[in-house]
Amino acid sequence: MRVVNTWRNLPGKVWVSMLALDPRLDKKGERACRALSPQEQRLFSSMDRYDRAHSLAVASRLRDDPLLYRAALLHDCGKLTSELRLWVRWAYTFLEVFQPRLLARLAEKVEREARGGDVLKRMRSLTPGWRRGLYVQLHHGEVGAALLERAGSEEEVVRLVRDHQGEPRDDRSRRLRRLDDAL
């Protein structure tokens, strides 16, 4: 389990929270979505307001690389709003900061309980609620990649989304990871 130092990126989280309150967010998202396929646009639009604001903030710094820009817009599309409730996100962040060992134990428990061959089957095998939400939080890159594969996205976009929480393998991955962690 990769733990991001929440205190280190707290200013970025506060800034993105303010961006999420901007009444122009939907218009900004519509303009940014022009770079995406219709299926990718639906995935972007299904993200919650904070995740869209975060993705727009990350992507705005990656306009020089169209493929990386698209991956940045979609990198958190696996944080399914139907599965990852706000209270689970808050609990995750609280545990990450104040009880990281407890978070690690809970994550291990959820991993043991998940059944199935692919990430979506494993997610669906868990009862709805905090267990499924925690699984989605931990595996949102893989969940997003599976959704993007189904949507027919380019292989490189799928890879960048899948790997954005892991150890960067190349310059594109490093750039996306650095900005994602900062914001």
C-alpha positions as CSV (number, residue, x, y, z in Angstrom):
1,M,0.0,0.0,0.0
2,R,1.4,3.4,-1.0
3,V,0.8,6.1,1.5
4,V,1.0,9.7,0.4
5,N,2.2,12.2,3.0
6,T,-1.1,14.1,3.4
7,W,0.5,16.9,5.4
8,R,3.0,17.5,2.6
9,N,0.3,18.0,0.0
10,L,-2.2,19.7,2.3
11,P,-1.8,23.1,0.6
12,G,-2.6,21.5,-2.8
13,K,-5.6,19.7,-1.4
14,V,-6.9,23.0,0.0
15,W,-6.3,24.8,-3.3
16,V,-8.1,22.0,-5.2
17,S,-11.0,22.1,-2.7
18,M,-11.4,25.8,-3.6
19,L,-11.3,25.1,-7.3
20,A,-14.1,22.5,-6.8
21,L,-16.3,25.3,-5.5
22,D,-15.8,27.4,-8.6
23,P,-19.2,27.7,-10.4
24,R,-17.3,27.6,-13.8
25,L,-15.9,24.1,-13.1
26,D,-18.4,22.4,-15.4
27,K,-17.6,24.7,-18.3
28,K,-13.9,24.2,-17.7
29,G,-14.4,20.5,-17.7
30,E,-16.4,20.6,-21.0
31,R,-13.6,22.5,-22.7
32,A,-11.0,20.1,-21.4
33,C,-13.1,17.1,-22.5
34,R,-12.7,18.1,-26.1
35,A,-9.4,16.2,-26.0
36,L,-11.3,13.0,-24.9
37,S,-13.3,10.4,-26.8
38,P,-17.1,10.4,-26.1
39,Q,-16.6,7.3,-23.8
40,E,-13.7,9.0,-21.9
41,Q,-15.9,12.1,-21.6
42,R,-18.5,10.1,-19.9
43,L,-16.0,8.7,-17.4
44,F,-14.6,12.2,-16.7
45,S,-18.1,13.6,-16.2
46,S,-19.0,10.7,-13.8
47,M,-16.2,11.8,-11.5
48,D,-17.1,13.8,-8.4
49,R,-16.6,17.5,-8.4
50,Y,-13.4,17.4,-6.3
51,D,-11.8,14.7,-8.5
52,R,-12.7,16.7,-11.7
53,A,-11.2,19.9,-10.2
54,H,-8.1,17.9,-9.1
55,S,-7.7,16.3,-12.6
56,L,-8.2,19.6,-14.3
57,A,-5.5,21.2,-12.1
58,V,-3.1,18.4,-12.9
59,A,-3.8,18.3,-16.6
60,S,-3.5,22.1,-16.9
61,R,0.2,21.7,-16.2
62,L,0.7,19.0,-18.8
63,R,-0.7,20.6,-21.9
64,D,2.6,20.2,-23.7
65,D,2.0,16.5,-24.1
66,P,-1.5,15.7,-25.5
67,L,-1.4,12.0,-24.4
68,L,-0.3,12.9,-20.9
69,Y,-2.9,15.6,-20.7
70,R,-5.6,13.0,-21.4
71,A,-4.2,10.6,-18.9
72,A,-4.2,13.4,-16.3
73,L,-7.8,14.3,-16.9
74,L,-8.7,10.6,-16.4
75,H,-6.2,9.4,-13.8
76,D,-8.8,9.3,-11.0
77,C,-11.8,8.1,-12.9
78,G,-11.5,4.8,-11.0
79,K,-12.6,6.6,-7.8
80,L,-16.2,5.5,-8.5
81,T,-18.6,7.9,-6.7
82,S,-21.0,5.0,-6.4
83,E,-18.5,3.0,-4.3
84,L,-16.2,5.6,-2.7
85,R,-18.3,7.7,-0.4
86,L,-17.0,11.0,1.1
87,W,-16.9,9.6,4.6
88,V,-14.7,6.7,3.5
89,R,-12.3,9.2,1.9
90,W,-12.2,11.3,5.1
91,A,-11.7,8.1,7.2
92,Y,-8.9,7.0,4.8
93,T,-7.1,10.4,5.2
94,F,-7.6,10.4,8.9
95,L,-6.1,6.9,9.3
96,E,-3.3,7.7,6.8
97,V,-2.2,10.7,9.0
98,F,-3.0,9.5,12.5
99,Q,-3.2,5.7,12.4
100,P,-1.2,4.4,9.4
101,R,-0.7,0.9,10.9
102,L,-4.4,0.5,11.4
103,L,-5.0,1.6,7.8
104,A,-2.4,-1.0,6.6
105,R,-4.2,-3.7,8.6
106,L,-7.6,-2.8,7.3
107,A,-6.2,-2.7,3.7
108,E,-4.7,-6.2,4.2
109,K,-8.0,-7.4,5.5
110,V,-9.9,-6.1,2.5
111,E,-7.3,-7.5,0.1
112,R,-7.8,-11.0,1.7
113,E,-11.6,-10.7,1.4
114,A,-11.6,-9.7,-2.2
115,R,-12.3,-12.5,-4.7
116,G,-12.1,-12.8,-8.4
117,G,-9.7,-12.6,-11.3
118,D,-9.7,-8.9,-12.3
119,V,-9.9,-5.7,-10.3
120,L,-13.6,-5.1,-11.0
121,K,-14.6,-8.6,-10.0
122,R,-12.6,-8.3,-6.8
123,M,-14.2,-4.9,-6.1
124,R,-17.7,-6.3,-6.7
125,S,-17.0,-9.3,-4.5
126,L,-16.9,-7.0,-1.4
127,T,-20.0,-5.9,0.3
128,P,-20.9,-2.3,-0.4
129,G,-19.7,0.1,2.2
130,W,-16.4,0.9,3.7
131,R,-14.7,-2.3,2.5
132,R,-15.5,-1.8,-1.1
133,G,-14.8,2.0,-0.7
134,L,-11.4,1.2,0.7
135,Y,-10.6,-1.3,-2.0
136,V,-11.6,1.4,-4.6
137,Q,-9.4,4.0,-2.9
138,L,-6.4,1.6,-2.9
139,H,-6.9,0.3,-6.4
140,H,-8.5,3.3,-8.2
141,G,-5.7,3.4,-10.8
142,E,-6.4,-0.2,-11.8
143,V,-10.2,0.3,-11.7
144,G,-9.8,3.4,-13.9
145,A,-7.6,1.5,-16.3
146,A,-10.1,-1.3,-16.6
147,L,-12.9,1.2,-17.3
148,L,-10.7,2.9,-19.9
149,E,-9.8,-0.4,-21.6
150,R,-13.6,-1.0,-21.9
151,A,-14.0,2.5,-23.4
152,G,-11.4,1.7,-26.0
153,S,-8.7,4.2,-24.8
154,E,-5.2,4.2,-26.1
155,E,-2.9,1.7,-24.4
156,E,-0.5,4.4,-23.2
157,V,-3.4,6.4,-21.5
158,V,-4.5,3.2,-19.9
159,R,-1.0,2.4,-18.6
160,L,-0.5,5.9,-17.2
161,V,-3.8,5.7,-15.3
162,R,-3.1,2.2,-14.1
163,D,0.4,3.1,-12.9
164,H,-0.1,6.6,-11.5
165,Q,0.0,5.5,-7.9
166,G,3.0,3.1,-8.4
167,E,6.7,3.6,-9.0
168,P,7.2,5.8,-12.1
169,R,8.7,3.9,-15.0
170,D,9.4,6.8,-17.4
171,D,9.3,10.6,-17.7
172,R,5.6,10.7,-18.4
173,S,4.8,8.6,-15.3
174,R,7.1,10.8,-13.2
175,R,5.5,14.0,-14.3
176,L,2.0,12.7,-13.7
177,R,2.9,11.3,-10.3
178,R,4.7,14.5,-9.2
179,L,1.8,16.7,-10.0
180,D,-0.8,14.3,-8.7
181,D,1.0,14.1,-5.3
182,A,1.4,17.9,-5.2
183,L,-2.3,18.6,-5.8
